[in-house]
Amino acid sequence: MTILLYGTAKEIVGSPTLSVPTSSITGKKLPNTVGELKAFLANTYPELKKLTAMAVAVNHNYAKDHEIINSYDEVALIPPPERVWM
């Protein structure tokens, strides 16, 4: 599964995209829902936990934590906008 990253999430991961395995040879549980994906990514990239909010879009629609994701879905992580001081 390929995940598109924006803003601060892209900076934390160090890339505009991230590949998450869709099968496990190690026996570890892989994310099947948006909530599981968020937890998986927070464990892999602890700096993501510092963000105040993180929206997830699946196939161009904002998704809630209980929604199921598949390997062929287009997934995007959208962090909160950064403040711009004038």
N, CA, C and O atoms as a CHARMM CRD file, in Angstrom:
* protein
*
  344
    1    1 MET  N      0.85100  -1.16900   0.00000 PROA 1      0.00000
    2    1 MET  CA     0.00000   0.00000   0.00000 PROA 1      0.00000
    3    1 MET  C      0.89400   1.22800   0.00000 PROA 1      0.00000
    4    1 MET  O      1.81700   1.33400   0.80800 PROA 1      0.00000
    5    2 THR  N      0.62100   2.14500  -0.89800 PROA 2      0.00000
    6    2 THR  CA     1.37500   3.38400  -0.95600 PROA 2      0.00000
    7    2 THR  C      0.54800   4.49600  -0.32400 PROA 2      0.00000
    8    2 THR  O     -0.64200   4.65100  -0.60000 PROA 2      0.00000
    9    3 ILE  N      1.21200   5.26000   0.53000 PROA 3      0.00000
   10    3 ILE  CA     0.55800   6.35500   1.24100 PROA 3      0.00000
   11    3 ILE  C      1.20500   7.66000   0.80200 PROA 3      0.00000
   12    3 ILE  O      2.42900   7.78200   0.78600 PROA 3      0.00000
   13    4 LEU  N      0.37900   8.62800   0.44800 PROA 4      0.00000
   14    4 LEU  CA     0.85200   9.95900   0.09700 PROA 4      0.00000
   15    4 LEU  C      0.95700  10.78100   1.37000 PROA 4      0.00000
   16    4 LEU  O      0.06700  10.73700   2.21900 PROA 4      0.00000
   17    5 LEU  N      2.04100  11.52700   1.50400 PROA 5      0.00000
   18    5 LEU  CA     2.29100  12.31100   2.71900 PROA 5      0.00000
   19    5 LEU  C      2.37600  13.79100   2.37300 PROA 5      0.00000
   20    5 LEU  O      2.93700  14.17300   1.34600 PROA 5      0.00000
   21    6 TYR  N      1.81600  14.60800   3.24000 PROA 6      0.00000
   22    6 TYR  CA     1.80800  16.04300   3.02400 PROA 6      0.00000
   23    6 TYR  C      2.31500  16.77000   4.25700 PROA 6      0.00000
   24    6 TYR  O      2.26400  16.23800   5.36600 PROA 6      0.00000
   25    7 GLY  N      2.80900  17.99500   4.05900 PROA 7      0.00000
   26    7 GLY  CA     3.20200  18.87500   5.15000 PROA 7      0.00000
   27    7 GLY  C      4.19000  18.26200   6.12000 PROA 7      0.00000
   28    7 GLY  O      5.19100  17.66600   5.72400 PROA 7      0.00000
   29    8 THR  N      3.89000  18.41900   7.38400 PROA 8      0.00000
   30    8 THR  CA     4.76600  17.94500   8.44500 PROA 8      0.00000
   31    8 THR  C      4.94900  16.43100   8.40300 PROA 8      0.00000
   32    8 THR  O      6.02700  15.93800   8.73600 PROA 8      0.00000
   33    9 ALA  N      3.93500  15.69300   8.00700 PROA 9      0.00000
   34    9 ALA  CA     4.05800  14.23000   7.91200 PROA 9      0.00000
   35    9 ALA  C      5.13900  13.86100   6.90300 PROA 9      0.00000
   36    9 ALA  O      5.91800  12.93500   7.13200 PROA 9      0.00000
   37   10 LYS  N      5.18600  14.58000   5.79800 PROA 10     0.00000
   38   10 LYS  CA     6.21400  14.33700   4.77800 PROA 10     0.00000
   39   10 LYS  C      7.60000  14.63800   5.35000 PROA 10     0.00000
   40   10 LYS  O      8.55400  13.90400   5.09200 PROA 10     0.00000
   41   11 GLU  N      7.70700  15.70800   6.12100 PROA 11     0.00000
   42   11 GLU  CA     8.98700  16.06900   6.72900 PROA 11     0.00000
   43   11 GLU  C      9.44100  15.01400   7.73800 PROA 11     0.00000
   44   11 GLU  O     10.62300  14.67300   7.78600 PROA 11     0.00000
   45   12 ILE  N      8.52400  14.50300   8.53100 PROA 12     0.00000
   46   12 ILE  CA     8.86400  13.49700   9.54600 PROA 12     0.00000
   47   12 ILE  C      9.34600  12.21300   8.89700 PROA 12     0.00000
   48   12 ILE  O     10.35900  11.65000   9.31100 PROA 12     0.00000
   49   13 VAL  N      8.63500  11.74800   7.89100 PROA 13     0.00000
   50   13 VAL  CA     8.99100  10.49200   7.21600 PROA 13     0.00000
   51   13 VAL  C     10.19100  10.68800   6.29800 PROA 13     0.00000
   52   13 VAL  O     10.97100   9.76000   6.08400 PROA 13     0.00000
   53   14 GLY  N     10.34000  11.89600   5.75700 PROA 14     0.00000
   54   14 GLY  CA    11.46600  12.17800   4.88100 PROA 14     0.00000
   55   14 GLY  C     11.21600  11.81400   3.43100 PROA 14     0.00000
   56   14 GLY  O     12.15900  11.64400   2.65800 PROA 14     0.00000
   57   15 SER  N      9.95200  11.69500   3.05900 PROA 15     0.00000
   58   15 SER  CA     9.59300  11.31600   1.69600 PROA 15     0.00000
   59   15 SER  C      8.14200  11.70400   1.43300 PROA 15     0.00000
   60   15 SER  O      7.34100  11.74700   2.36600 PROA 15     0.00000
   61   16 PRO  N      7.78900  11.98700   0.17900 PROA 16     0.00000
   62   16 PRO  CA     6.38900  12.31100  -0.12600 PROA 16     0.00000
   63   16 PRO  C      5.49000  11.07700  -0.21100 PROA 16     0.00000
   64   16 PRO  O      4.26600  11.20100  -0.24700 PROA 16     0.00000
   65   17 THR  N      6.08800   9.90300  -0.24200 PROA 17     0.00000
   66   17 THR  CA     5.30300   8.66500  -0.25600 PROA 17     0.00000
   67   17 THR  C      5.92600   7.65300   0.69900 PROA 17     0.00000
   68   17 THR  O      7.10700   7.72900   1.03600 PROA 17     0.00000
   69   18 LEU  N      5.11000   6.72300   1.11800 PROA 18     0.00000
   70   18 LEU  CA     5.54400   5.67800   2.03600 PROA 18     0.00000
   71   18 LEU  C      4.87000   4.38100   1.62000 PROA 18     0.00000
   72   18 LEU  O      3.67200   4.36000   1.33700 PROA 18     0.00000
   73   19 SER  N      5.63200   3.31400   1.58300 PROA 19     0.00000
   74   19 SER  CA     5.07600   2.01200   1.23300 PROA 19     0.00000
   75   19 SER  C      4.89100   1.19200   2.49900 PROA 19     0.00000
   76   19 SER  O      5.83100   1.00800   3.27300 PROA 19     0.00000
   77   20 VAL  N      3.67000   0.69900   2.70700 PROA 20     0.00000
   78   20 VAL  CA     3.34900  -0.13800   3.86000 PROA 20     0.00000
   79   20 VAL  C      3.05400  -1.53700   3.33000 PROA 20     0.00000
   80   20 VAL  O      2.25200  -1.68300   2.40800 PROA 20     0.00000
   81   21 PRO  N      3.68300  -2.56700   3.89200 PROA 21     0.00000
   82   21 PRO  CA     3.44400  -3.92200   3.39100 PROA 21     0.00000
   83   21 PRO  C      1.98400  -4.33700   3.56300 PROA 21     0.00000
   84   21 PRO  O      1.31200  -3.93600   4.51300 PROA 21     0.00000
   85   22 THR  N      1.51700  -5.14400   2.62400 PROA 22     0.00000
   86   22 THR  CA     0.13400  -5.62100   2.68500 PROA 22     0.00000
   87   22 THR  C      0.04600  -7.06700   3.14200 PROA 22     0.00000
   88   22 THR  O     -1.04500  -7.60300   3.33600 PROA 22     0.00000
   89   23 SER  N      1.20500  -7.69200   3.31200 PROA 23     0.00000
   90   23 SER  CA     1.22800  -9.03800   3.88200 PROA 23     0.00000
   91   23 SER  C      2.44300  -9.12700   4.78400 PROA 23     0.00000
   92   23 SER  O      3.41600  -8.39400   4.60800 PROA 23     0.00000
   93   24 SER  N      2.38300 -10.01900   5.73800 PROA 24     0.00000
   94   24 SER  CA     3.45300 -10.09800   6.71800 PROA 24     0.00000
   95   24 SER  C      4.08100 -11.48200   6.73300 PROA 24     0.00000
   96   24 SER  O      3.40000 -12.48800   6.93500 PROA 24     0.00000
   97   25 ILE  N      5.38000 -11.51500   6.51900 PROA 25     0.00000
   98   25 ILE  CA     6.09400 -12.78700   6.64900 PROA 25     0.00000
   99   25 ILE  C      6.60600 -12.95600   8.07600 PROA 25     0.00000
  100   25 ILE  O      7.07200 -14.03000   8.45700 PROA 25     0.00000
  101   26 THR  N      6.51400 -11.88500   8.85900 PROA 26     0.00000
  102   26 THR  CA     6.98900 -11.94000  10.24100 PROA 26     0.00000
  103   26 THR  C      5.88700 -12.32900  11.21200 PROA 26     0.00000
  104   26 THR  O      6.15600 -12.58900  12.38500 PROA 26     0.00000
  105   27 GLY  N      4.64900 -12.37200  10.73700 PROA 27     0.00000
  106   27 GLY  CA     3.53400 -12.70100  11.61300 PROA 27     0.00000
  107   27 GLY  C      2.96100 -11.50900  12.34600 PROA 27     0.00000
  108   27 GLY  O      2.02200 -11.66200  13.12700 PROA 27     0.00000
  109   28 LYS  N      3.50900 -10.31100  12.11300 PROA 28     0.00000
  110   28 LYS  CA     2.98100  -9.10700  12.74900 PROA 28     0.00000
  111   28 LYS  C      1.66400  -8.70900  12.10600 PROA 28     0.00000
  112   28 LYS  O      1.46600  -8.88400  10.90400 PROA 28     0.00000
  113   29 LYS  N      0.76600  -8.17000  12.92500 PROA 29     0.00000
  114   29 LYS  CA    -0.52500  -7.71000  12.41800 PROA 29     0.00000
  115   29 LYS  C     -0.32800  -6.45000  11.58500 PROA 29     0.00000
  116   29 LYS  O      0.33400  -5.50400  12.01100 PROA 29     0.00000
  117   30 LEU  N     -0.90500  -6.45400  10.40800 PROA 30     0.00000
  118   30 LEU  CA    -0.82800  -5.30500   9.52600 PROA 30     0.00000
  119   30 LEU  C     -2.13800  -4.51900   9.58400 PROA 30     0.00000
  120   30 LEU  O     -3.18300  -5.08500   9.90600 PROA 30     0.00000
  121   31 PRO  N     -2.09300  -3.22500   9.27700 PROA 31     0.00000
  122   31 PRO  CA    -3.29500  -2.39500   9.39800 PROA 31     0.00000
  123   31 PRO  C     -4.38100  -2.76800   8.39300 PROA 31     0.00000
  124   31 PRO  O     -4.12000  -2.91700   7.19900 PROA 31     0.00000
  125   32 ASN  N     -5.61000  -2.91400   8.90300 PROA 32     0.00000
  126   32 ASN  CA    -6.77000  -3.19900   8.06000 PROA 32     0.00000
  127   32 ASN  C     -7.78100  -2.06100   8.07600 PROA 32     0.00000
  128   32 ASN  O     -8.67700  -2.01000   7.23300 PROA 32     0.00000
  129   33 THR  N     -7.63900  -1.14400   9.03900 PROA 33     0.00000
  130   33 THR  CA    -8.53700  -0.00100   9.13800 PROA 33     0.00000
  131   33 THR  C     -7.69900   1.27300   9.20900 PROA 33     0.00000
  132   33 THR  O     -6.48600   1.22600   9.41300 PROA 33     0.00000
  133   34 VAL  N     -8.35300   2.38200   9.04000 PROA 34     0.00000
  134   34 VAL  CA    -7.66900   3.67300   9.13500 PROA 34     0.00000
  135   34 VAL  C     -7.05100   3.83800  10.52300 PROA 34     0.00000
  136   34 VAL  O     -5.91100   4.28900  10.63600 PROA 34     0.00000
  137   35 GLY  N     -7.77200   3.48800  11.56600 PROA 35     0.00000
  138   35 GLY  CA    -7.24500   3.59900  12.92800 PROA 35     0.00000
  139   35 GLY  C     -6.02200   2.73000  13.14300 PROA 35     0.00000
  140   35 GLY  O     -5.05600   3.15800  13.77400 PROA 35     0.00000
  141   36 GLU  N     -6.05700   1.50700  12.62200 PROA 36     0.00000
  142   36 GLU  CA    -4.90000   0.61600  12.73600 PROA 36     0.00000
  143   36 GLU  C     -3.71200   1.16800  11.95500 PROA 36     0.00000
  144   36 GLU  O     -2.56900   1.04700  12.39600 PROA 36     0.00000
  145   37 LEU  N     -3.97400   1.77300  10.80000 PROA 37     0.00000
  146   37 LEU  CA    -2.89700   2.37800  10.01400 PROA 37     0.00000
  147   37 LEU  C     -2.26200   3.53000  10.77800 PROA 37     0.00000
  148   37 LEU  O     -1.03800   3.65500  10.80200 PROA 37     0.00000
  149   38 LYS  N     -3.08300   4.37400  11.40400 PROA 38     0.00000
  150   38 LYS  CA    -2.54400   5.48500  12.17600 PROA 38     0.00000
  151   38 LYS  C     -1.67800   4.98100  13.32800 PROA 38     0.00000
  152   38 LYS  O     -0.61300   5.54000  13.58900 PROA 38     0.00000
  153   39 ALA  N     -2.11900   3.93700  14.01600 PROA 39     0.00000
  154   39 ALA  CA    -1.33100   3.36100  15.11400 PROA 39     0.00000
  155   39 ALA  C     -0.03600   2.74200  14.58700 PROA 39     0.00000
  156   39 ALA  O      1.02300   2.90900  15.19300 PROA 39     0.00000
  157   40 PHE  N     -0.11800   2.03200  13.46900 PROA 40     0.00000
  158   40 PHE  CA     1.05600   1.41100  12.84000 PROA 40     0.00000
  159   40 PHE  C      2.09500   2.47600  12.49600 PROA 40     0.00000
  160   40 PHE  O      3.28200   2.30900  12.77400 PROA 40     0.00000
  161   41 LEU  N      1.63800   3.56800  11.89000 PROA 41     0.00000
  162   41 LEU  CA     2.55900   4.63400  11.50100 PROA 41     0.00000
  163   41 LEU  C      3.12700   5.36600  12.70700 PROA 41     0.00000
  164   41 LEU  O      4.29400   5.75800  12.69400 PROA 41     0.00000
  165   42 ALA  N      2.32900   5.55800  13.74600 PROA 42     0.00000
  166   42 ALA  CA     2.81000   6.22100  14.96100 PROA 42     0.00000
  167   42 ALA  C      3.88300   5.37500  15.65200 PROA 42     0.00000
  168   42 ALA  O      4.82600   5.91700  16.22700 PROA 42     0.00000
  169   43 ASN  N      3.74000   4.05400  15.59600 PROA 43     0.00000
  170   43 ASN  CA     4.76200   3.18000  16.17800 PROA 43     0.00000
  171   43 ASN  C      6.02400   3.16600  15.33300 PROA 43     0.00000
  172   43 ASN  O      7.12900   3.06200  15.86700 PROA 43     0.00000
  173   44 THR  N      5.86700   3.26900  14.01200 PROA 44     0.00000
  174   44 THR  CA     7.01400   3.26600  13.10800 PROA 44     0.00000
  175   44 THR  C      7.72100   4.61100  13.09500 PROA 44     0.00000
  176   44 THR  O      8.94900   4.67400  13.02200 PROA 44     0.00000
  177   45 TYR  N      6.95000   5.68300  13.16500 PROA 45     0.00000
  178   45 TYR  CA     7.48200   7.04900  13.15400 PROA 45     0.00000
  179   45 TYR  C      6.94100   7.79000  14.37700 PROA 45     0.00000
  180   45 TYR  O      5.95000   8.51200  14.27200 PROA 45     0.00000
  181   46 PRO  N      7.59000   7.61800  15.54300 PROA 46     0.00000
  182   46 PRO  CA     7.08100   8.21500  16.79000 PROA 46     0.00000
  183   46 PRO  C      6.86100   9.73000  16.73600 PROA 46     0.00000
  184   46 PRO  O      6.03400  10.25000  17.48500 PROA 46     0.00000
  185   47 GLU  N      7.57200  10.44000  15.88000 PROA 47     0.00000
  186   47 GLU  CA     7.38300  11.89300  15.77100 PROA 47     0.00000
  187   47 GLU  C      5.96500  12.24400  15.30500 PROA 47     0.00000
  188   47 GLU  O      5.47500  13.33900  15.57900 PROA 47     0.00000
  189   48 LEU  N      5.31000  11.32100  14.60500 PROA 48     0.00000
  190   48 LEU  CA     3.93300  11.56900  14.16400 PROA 48     0.00000
  191   48 LEU  C      2.98500  11.73700  15.34600 PROA 48     0.00000
  192   48 LEU  O      1.95300  12.39700  15.22700 PROA 48     0.00000
  193   49 LYS  N      3.33200  11.13900  16.49400 PROA 49     0.00000
  194   49 LYS  CA     2.49000  11.24400  17.68400 PROA 49     0.00000
  195   49 LYS  C      2.41900  12.67500  18.20300 PROA 49     0.00000
  196   49 LYS  O      1.48200  13.02800  18.91900 PROA 49     0.00000
  197   50 LYS  N      3.39900  13.49700  17.85100 PROA 50     0.00000
  198   50 LYS  CA     3.44800  14.87600  18.33200 PROA 50     0.00000
  199   50 LYS  C      2.48400  15.79700  17.59100 PROA 50     0.00000
  200   50 LYS  O      2.21400  16.90900  18.04500 PROA 50     0.00000
  201   51 LEU  N      1.96700  15.34100  16.45700 PROA 51     0.00000
  202   51 LEU  CA     1.02400  16.17300  15.71300 PROA 51     0.00000
  203   51 LEU  C     -0.30300  16.24000  16.45500 PROA 51     0.00000
  204   51 LEU  O     -0.75700  15.24000  17.01100 PROA 51     0.00000
  205   52 THR  N     -0.91700  17.39700  16.46600 PROA 52     0.00000
  206   52 THR  CA    -2.16400  17.58000  17.21700 PROA 52     0.00000
  207   52 THR  C     -3.34000  16.85800  16.57000 PROA 52     0.00000
  208   52 THR  O     -4.30600  16.51100  17.25000 PROA 52     0.00000
  209   53 ALA  N     -3.26400  16.63300  15.28200 PROA 53     0.00000
  210   53 ALA  CA    -4.32900  15.92900  14.56100 PROA 53     0.00000
  211   53 ALA  C     -3.74500  15.37700  13.27300 PROA 53     0.00000
  212   53 ALA  O     -2.73000  15.86600  12.77700 PROA 53     0.00000
  213   54 MET  N     -4.38800  14.36300  12.74300 PROA 54     0.00000
  214   54 MET  CA    -3.93200  13.78200  11.48600 PROA 54     0.00000
  215   54 MET  C     -5.15800  13.27100  10.73400 PROA 54     0.00000
  216   54 MET  O     -5.79200  12.30400  11.15600 PROA 54     0.00000
  217   55 ALA  N     -5.48400  13.91300   9.64000 PROA 55     0.00000
  218   55 ALA  CA    -6.58900  13.44300   8.80700 PROA 55     0.00000
  219   55 ALA  C     -6.05400  12.38300   7.84600 PROA 55     0.00000
  220   55 ALA  O     -4.90400  12.43900   7.41000 PROA 55     0.00000
  221   56 VAL  N     -6.90100  11.43500   7.53600 PROA 56     0.00000
  222   56 VAL  CA    -6.56000  10.40200   6.56400 PROA 56     0.00000
  223   56 VAL  C     -7.62800  10.43100   5.48200 PROA 56     0.00000
  224   56 VAL  O     -8.82500  10.43600   5.77200 PROA 56     0.00000
  225   57 ALA  N     -7.18300  10.45000   4.24300 PROA 57     0.00000
  226   57 ALA  CA    -8.09900  10.37600   3.11200 PROA 57     0.00000
  227   57 ALA  C     -7.88600   9.03500   2.41800 PROA 57     0.00000
  228   57 ALA  O     -6.75300   8.60700   2.19800 PROA 57     0.00000
  229   58 VAL  N     -8.98100   8.38900   2.08200 PROA 58     0.00000
  230   58 VAL  CA    -8.94000   7.12600   1.33900 PROA 58     0.00000
  231   58 VAL  C     -9.73900   7.34400   0.06300 PROA 58     0.00000
  232   58 VAL  O    -10.92800   7.66100   0.09700 PROA 58     0.00000
  233   59 ASN  N     -9.06100   7.16900  -1.05700 PROA 59     0.00000
  234   59 ASN  CA    -9.68800   7.36500  -2.36500 PROA 59     0.00000
  235   59 ASN  C    -10.35100   8.74500  -2.47500 PROA 59     0.00000
  236   59 ASN  O    -11.48800   8.87200  -2.93100 PROA 59     0.00000
  237   60 HSD  N     -9.61100   9.77000  -2.04500 PROA 60     0.00000
  238   60 HSD  CA   -10.00400  11.17600  -2.16300 PROA 60     0.00000
  239   60 HSD  C    -11.13800  11.59700  -1.22800 PROA 60     0.00000
  240   60 HSD  O    -11.74000  12.65100  -1.43000 PROA 60     0.00000
  241   61 ASN  N    -11.43500  10.79200  -0.21100 PROA 61     0.00000
  242   61 ASN  CA   -12.46500  11.14900   0.76200 PROA 61     0.00000
  243   61 ASN  C    -11.89000  11.00700   2.16900 PROA 61     0.00000
  244   61 ASN  O    -11.18300  10.04400   2.46500 PROA 61     0.00000
  245   62 TYR  N    -12.19900  11.97100   3.02900 PROA 62     0.00000
  246   62 TYR  CA   -11.75700  11.84600   4.41100 PROA 62     0.00000
  247   62 TYR  C    -12.35900  10.58200   5.00500 PROA 62     0.00000
  248   62 TYR  O    -13.52300  10.26300   4.76300 PROA 62     0.00000
  249   63 ALA  N    -11.54900   9.86100   5.79100 PROA 63     0.00000
  250   63 ALA  CA   -11.98600   8.57200   6.33500 PROA 63     0.00000
  251   63 ALA  C    -11.90400   8.58900   7.85500 PROA 63     0.00000
  252   63 ALA  O    -11.02100   9.21900   8.43700 PROA 63     0.00000
  253   64 LYS  N    -12.82900   7.89300   8.48100 PROA 64     0.00000
  254   64 LYS  CA   -12.84900   7.73800   9.94200 PROA 64     0.00000
  255   64 LYS  C    -12.06100   6.49200  10.32400 PROA 64     0.00000
  256   64 LYS  O    -11.80500   5.62400   9.49000 PROA 64     0.00000
  257   65 ASP  N    -11.68000   6.41700  11.59500 PROA 65     0.00000
  258   65 ASP  CA   -10.81700   5.33600  12.07200 PROA 65     0.00000
  259   65 ASP  C    -11.36500   3.93200  11.82500 PROA 65     0.00000
  260   65 ASP  O    -10.58100   3.00100  11.64200 PROA 65     0.00000
  261   66 HSD  N    -12.67100   3.75300  11.81400 PROA 66     0.00000
  262   66 HSD  CA   -13.24300   2.40800  11.67700 PROA 66     0.00000
  263   66 HSD  C    -13.30200   1.92000  10.22100 PROA 66     0.00000
  264   66 HSD  O    -13.59100   0.74900   9.97500 PROA 66     0.00000
  265   67 GLU  N    -13.03200   2.80900   9.26000 PROA 67     0.00000
  266   67 GLU  CA   -13.15300   2.42800   7.85500 PROA 67     0.00000
  267   67 GLU  C    -12.03500   1.48500   7.42200 PROA 67     0.00000
  268   67 GLU  O    -10.87400   1.66500   7.79000 PROA 67     0.00000
  269   68 ILE  N    -12.40300   0.48500   6.64100 PROA 68     0.00000
  270   68 ILE  CA   -11.47400  -0.54300   6.17200 PROA 68     0.00000
  271   68 ILE  C    -10.67000   0.00300   4.99900 PROA 68     0.00000
  272   68 ILE  O    -11.19800   0.71300   4.14300 PROA 68     0.00000
  273   69 ILE  N     -9.37400  -0.34400   4.97300 PROA 69     0.00000
  274   69 ILE  CA    -8.50300   0.02600   3.86200 PROA 69     0.00000
  275   69 ILE  C     -7.97600  -1.23800   3.20500 PROA 69     0.00000
  276   69 ILE  O     -7.80700  -2.27100   3.85300 PROA 69     0.00000
  277   70 ASN  N     -7.72100  -1.13600   1.91500 PROA 70     0.00000
  278   70 ASN  CA    -7.19900  -2.25300   1.13800 PROA 70     0.00000
  279   70 ASN  C     -5.90500  -1.83600   0.45200 PROA 70     0.00000
  280   70 ASN  O     -5.60000  -0.64700   0.36100 PROA 70     0.00000
  281   71 SER  N     -5.15800  -2.80200  -0.02400 PROA 71     0.00000
  282   71 SER  CA    -3.87000  -2.52500  -0.64600 PROA 71     0.00000
  283   71 SER  C     -3.99200  -1.66700  -1.90000 PROA 71     0.00000
  284   71 SER  O     -3.03900  -0.97700  -2.26100 PROA 71     0.00000
  285   72 TYR  N     -5.12800  -1.69100  -2.56600 PROA 72     0.00000
  286   72 TYR  CA    -5.31000  -0.93300  -3.81200 PROA 72     0.00000
  287   72 TYR  C     -5.89400   0.45700  -3.58700 PROA 72     0.00000
  288   72 TYR  O     -6.04200   1.21300  -4.54700 PROA 72     0.00000
  289   73 ASP  N     -6.23000   0.81900  -2.35100 PROA 73     0.00000
  290   73 ASP  CA    -6.77000   2.14300  -2.05500 PROA 73     0.00000
  291   73 ASP  C     -5.68100   3.20600  -2.15000 PROA 73     0.00000
  292   73 ASP  O     -4.51200   2.93400  -1.87600 PROA 73     0.00000
  293   74 GLU  N     -6.07000   4.41100  -2.54000 PROA 74     0.00000
  294   74 GLU  CA    -5.16100   5.53700  -2.47400 PROA 74     0.00000
  295   74 GLU  C     -5.34900   6.18800  -1.11400 PROA 74     0.00000
  296   74 GLU  O     -6.43300   6.67900  -0.80000 PROA 74     0.00000
  297   75 VAL  N     -4.29600   6.19200  -0.31000 PROA 75     0.00000
  298   75 VAL  CA    -4.35300   6.69400   1.06000 PROA 75     0.00000
  299   75 VAL  C     -3.44600   7.91900   1.17300 PROA 75     0.00000
  300   75 VAL  O     -2.33900   7.92500   0.63600 PROA 75     0.00000
  301   76 ALA  N     -3.91300   8.94700   1.86600 PROA 76     0.00000
  302   76 ALA  CA    -3.11300  10.14500   2.08700 PROA 76     0.00000
  303   76 ALA  C     -3.18500  10.55300   3.54900 PROA 76     0.00000
  304   76 ALA  O     -4.25200  10.51300   4.16100 PROA 76     0.00000
  305   77 LEU  N     -2.04300  10.94600   4.10800 PROA 77     0.00000
  306   77 LEU  CA    -1.98500  11.49900   5.46900 PROA 77     0.00000
  307   77 LEU  C     -1.92600  13.01300   5.34600 PROA 77     0.00000
  308   77 LEU  O     -1.07300  13.56200   4.64900 PROA 77     0.00000
  309   78 ILE  N     -2.84200  13.67200   6.03000 PROA 78     0.00000
  310   78 ILE  CA    -2.93300  15.12000   5.93500 PROA 78     0.00000
  311   78 ILE  C     -2.84300  15.69900   7.34700 PROA 78     0.00000
  312   78 ILE  O     -3.81600  15.65500   8.10000 PROA 78     0.00000
  313   79 PRO  N     -1.67200  16.24300   7.70800 PROA 79     0.00000
  314   79 PRO  CA    -1.52500  16.83200   9.04200 PROA 79     0.00000
  315   79 PRO  C     -2.23900  18.17300   9.10900 PROA 79     0.00000
  316   79 PRO  O     -2.64000  18.72000   8.08100 PROA 79     0.00000
  317   80 PRO  N     -2.39600  18.70400  10.32100 PROA 80     0.00000
  318   80 PRO  CA    -3.01800  20.02900  10.43800 PROA 80     0.00000
  319   80 PRO  C     -2.13100  21.06900   9.76100 PROA 80     0.00000
  320   80 PRO  O     -0.91200  20.90700   9.71700 PROA 80     0.00000
  321   81 PRO  N     -2.72500  22.12400   9.23900 PROA 81     0.00000
  322   81 PRO  CA    -1.90500  23.17000   8.61000 PROA 81     0.00000
  323   81 PRO  C     -1.02400  23.84600   9.64600 PROA 81     0.00000
  324   81 PRO  O     -1.41300  24.01100  10.80200 PROA 81     0.00000
  325   82 GLU  N      0.14100  24.22600   9.22300 PROA 82     0.00000
  326   82 GLU  CA     1.05200  24.93000  10.11800 PROA 82     0.00000
  327   82 GLU  C      0.60700  26.38000  10.22600 PROA 82     0.00000
  328   82 GLU  O      0.06800  26.95200   9.27900 PROA 82     0.00000
  329   83 ARG  N      0.83600  26.95000  11.36600 PROA 83     0.00000
  330   83 ARG  CA     0.48400  28.35400  11.56100 PROA 83     0.00000
  331   83 ARG  C      1.45800  29.23800  10.80100 PROA 83     0.00000
  332   83 ARG  O      2.66300  28.98700  10.77900 PROA 83     0.00000
  333   84 VAL  N      0.93000  30.24900  10.19600 PROA 84     0.00000
  334   84 VAL  CA     1.75900  31.24000   9.52400 PROA 84     0.00000
  335   84 VAL  C      1.57400  32.55500  10.26600 PROA 84     0.00000
  336   84 VAL  O      0.46600  33.08200  10.36300 PROA 84     0.00000
  337   85 TRP  N      2.66500  33.06800  10.78000 PROA 85     0.00000
  338   85 TRP  CA     2.61900  34.31600  11.53900 PROA 85     0.00000
  339   85 TRP  C      2.94900  35.48300  10.63800 PROA 85     0.00000
  340   85 TRP  O      3.88700  35.41900   9.84400 PROA 85     0.00000
  341   86 MET  N      2.19700  36.52500  10.75700 PROA 86     0.00000
  342   86 MET  CA     2.44100  37.70600   9.91400 PROA 86     0.00000
  343   86 MET  C      3.02600  38.80800  10.75300 PROA 86     0.00000
  344   86 MET  O      3.30800  39.89100  10.24100 PROA 86     0.00000
